[in-house]
Amino acid sequence: MTERFFDRLIPEFDRALRTLVLPARTRRPIPGGDQPEPVLDIGERRHVIALMRVNHSGEVCAQALYQGQALSSRNPVLHAALREAADEETEHLAWTEARISELGGRKSCLNPLWYLGALSFGIVAGILGDRWNLGFLAETERQVEAHLDRHLKILPVQDGRSRAIVEQMRVDEIRHAETAVHLGAADLPSPFRSVMMAMGRVMTATAYRV
């Protein structure tokens, strides 16, 4: 059992390094890549950079959460679903990272902290069992969907490049939540949902600035 655990731990450690240090890769074209760069004033540019930095940090958290859940899950079907979701979150990392770079911005310097916190949360979720593991996945995606909806309302209308990225991320997150429900996700108790929302608000407010 211990040997199998460490066999699974090694590739996850490699994935962690790629999440935090190396540029993320994407198999799909970056959404909005065929649209012209919008004309933004200084304030709008700073605002878009901050929003995309928040989204990038959110994807770092999602990557870590799914890694933790997959690491502690013994169900091969669930493990495959979590891995597929994590792979798409890697693409989201690549898209947001590329957009931040295009705008001349920077990623959050607190990403390692967000990563460790989300990884720990994911491991605990996996230990609680499949239904709760899936429940955390579904609730995470629902909250991310709501977060992306808010960003679509406050992103500059003329910034089609950023909006296309956020819109495709939203589509992917909805599908992840539906997959979790289909596989038997439990409904999380209200206190758990509230804690997750509070943690998300702290990360969002901090990553917007740092």
Secondary structure by P-SEA (a helix, b strand, c coil): caaaaaaaaaaaaaaaaaacccbbbbcccccccccccccccaaaaaaaaaaaaaaaaaaaaaaaaaaaaaaacccaaaaaaaaaaaaaaaaaaaaaaaaaaaaccccccaaaaaaaaaaaaaaaaaaacaaaaaaaaaaaaaaaaaaaaaaaacccccaaaaaaaaaaaaaaaaaaaaaaaaaccccccaaaaaaaaaaaaaaaaaaacc
